[in-house]
Amino acid sequence: MTTIDGYERTHLCALAEQLGPDAPTLCEGWDVKDLVVHLLVRERSLAAAGIVVPALSGLLDKASERRAREDFHDLVSQLRSGPPIFSLYAVPKLGSVLNNLEYFVHHEDIRRAQPGWKPRSLPPHIENGLWKAVRHAGRGLTATAPVGVVAVRSDTGEETTFKAGDGVVLRGLPSEIVIYVFGRKEHSLVEITGKPEHVAAIQDKSLGI
């Protein structure tokens, strides 16, 4: 069975080539080429530590600038081939755990930035895998939420608590809940219920990373 990260990597690369390097994304200030560069540096360079360590951001910037000088189609081809053998992301199972949400969200960053986008109908095992992943990641992604947050799958009714306390319920497919908690609220097809002041509070608060 195809893994989430493998499925999303394949479709992200195909869409990137279809749209071209200058197409917009939902990542502020980034076009498609910038996003491809980000994913490559993340998997293939020690400078990627600058993503989470501010003191190393200069190294990250330089590595990204070097990559950005390469031909766009070569970059996409490298990304499609997967992480190199020396990369942490090449370790079986671990790579998928680290990449599942990353590739899904960034694929949607490209898709949903285009005019007339529509939600995809994802295979059940992809939705199930996204639900499993967001049940854990959602706690950290909503840690700064000003109210409690519960997520409910609209297809199965299964629910999970991201943040305890009186607050809101996010109802939608796992894929849409992922998009919401990763901070792409305006592009997420999630129904939010709760007291008006709680709904307003979470809508006004930035989530994600």
Buried (B, 14 or more C-beta within 10 A) or exposed (E): EEBBBBBBBBBBBEBBBEBEBEBBBBBEEBBBBBBBBBBBBBBBBEBBEBBEEEEBBEBBEEBBEEBBEBEBEEBBEBBBEBBEEEBEBEEEEEBBBBBBBBBBBBBBBBBBBEEEEEBEEBEEEBBBBBBEBBBEBBBEBBEEBBBBBBBBBBEEEEEBBBBEEEBBBBBBBBBBBBBBBBBBBEBBBBEBEBEEEBBBBBEEBEBBE
